[in-house]
Amino acid sequence: MTTVTVDAGICGFKTVIRVTSGDSQHATVELRTSCPNIKPMESVPLEVDAYVECFAGIGESSIYETARTFCKHPGCPLPSGIIKGIEVACGLALPKDALIRVSKEDNVES
């Protein structure tokens, strides 16, 4: 089993994604989230072909299609986190954290 934890940022919502694969091609995805928008997605069966999901164009996989139904924010890192979990569970990538670091600097002239 592969576990991915997504901390979505300033909203404070966290999601734990668990991905299992018995054959390194097909994956089952389970979510537990504190996000009220994503919460209904916990009951949606997510059983996918990893090769289709991981090699689709950006936003063209069934994971992104499902997420579009529930996720109201295009900057949400959750769909990408699900894809990363599928990659690792099916042996298409090694486990390594991905990071989005956001900062803001004031424009101060001296």
TITOR-669736 format. One record per residue: x, y, z of N, C-alpha, C in turn. Coordinates in steps of 0.05 Angstrom, whole numbers, plus 5000, padded with zeros to 4 digits. Layout:
N
XYZXYZXYZ ...
END
This chain:
110
501749765000500050005000501850255000 500950454985502350714984500550914998 501751075015500251285028501351555021 499651745013500352015006498652195024 500052385036498652585053498852855039 496552975033496453235020495553445040 497253645044496553875060496054095039 493554165035492854335012493654625015 494554715038495554985040493955155060 493555405053492255595071489455515079 488055355064485455265072485555085097 487854965101488254795124487254505122 486054445099484954175095487153975088 486853735100488753525096487253285085 488653135067487452895056489552675057 488752445066490452205065489452025043 491251955025490551795002491951525005 490551305003491751045004491250904977 493350804965493150674939494250394941 492750204931493649924930493549824901 495349644896495449514869496349224873 494849044861495648764863497248664839 497248824817498448734793500348944780 500849154793502549374783501449524759 498849474753497549624732494949754741 493349604756490849694765491049784794 489850014800490150134827487350194839 487150164865484850244880485650474898 484150684897484750934912482650974933 483451024958481651094980482551364992 480651534998481151795009479951825037 481251975054480152075079480952375080 479052545082479652835080478053005100 479153235106477753425123476453645106 476853635080475653835062472753775057 470953965063468053905059467353875029 468853995011468253954983469053684973 471353584982472453334973471153094988 470053145012468952935029467152745014 465352834996463652644982465252464963 467552544956469252384938470252124952 470152124979470951894994469351644987 466851684979465051464973464951384944 466551534927466651474899468751254894 467951024881469950824876472050924856 474550914864476750994846478450754840 477750614819479350384810480150454782 482850464778483850574753486050404741 486550434716488850324702491050524704 493150454718495350644723496650754698 496850594677498150684653496350904639 493750864640491951064628492151324645 491951294672491951534689494551684689 496751544691499351674694500551774669 499651684646500751774621498751934604 496452014617494552184603495652474603 494552644587495352924587494453054613 495653274620494953414645491953474645 490653394666487853444669486053264653 487153064639485452894621484952624633 485852564657485452294668482752284682 481852044688479352014702479552114731 481952124742482252234769481652534768 482652674748482052964745479153004739 478052834722475152854716473452824741 474052634757472552594782473052834801 475552924804476153144821474653404813 474353444786472953674776470053694787 468853464792466153454802466053564831 468053514846468053584875469753814882 472053844870473954044878473354314864 473054514880472254784869474554964864 477054874871479355054869481454934850 482055064828483854944808486754924818 487455064840490155044851490454814871 488354664876488354454895490354234886 492254154904494253954896493253664899 490753624907489753354912489853174888 488853254864488853064842491752984835 493553164836496353094830497452904851 496652934876497552754897496452474893 493952454883492852194877494452054855 495052204833496652094811499352004821 500652164838503252084849503051824864 500951794880500551544895500151304877 498651344855498251124836500951044823 502551244816505151194804506851014822 506951084847508650934866507450654871 504850644876503650384881503950184859 504150284834504350114811507250084801 509150194815511950174807512750344784 511250554778511850734756513650974765 513951004792515651214803516551114831 518751224839519751164866518351364886 518051284911516851464931518751694937 517851934932519452174938517452394942 517752564963515952784967516152984945 513853084937513653314919512953554937 513853794930513454024947512854264930 510854404939510254674927510754874950 512655034947513255234967512355504957 510755644973509655904965510556114985 511556334974512256564992511556824977 511357034992510757294980512757494992 513857644974515657854983514458124976 514558304995513558574989515558714971 514558874953516259034936516959294951 519359284963520259514979522659634965 522359884958524560024945526260164966 528960144963530660284983531360554974 
END
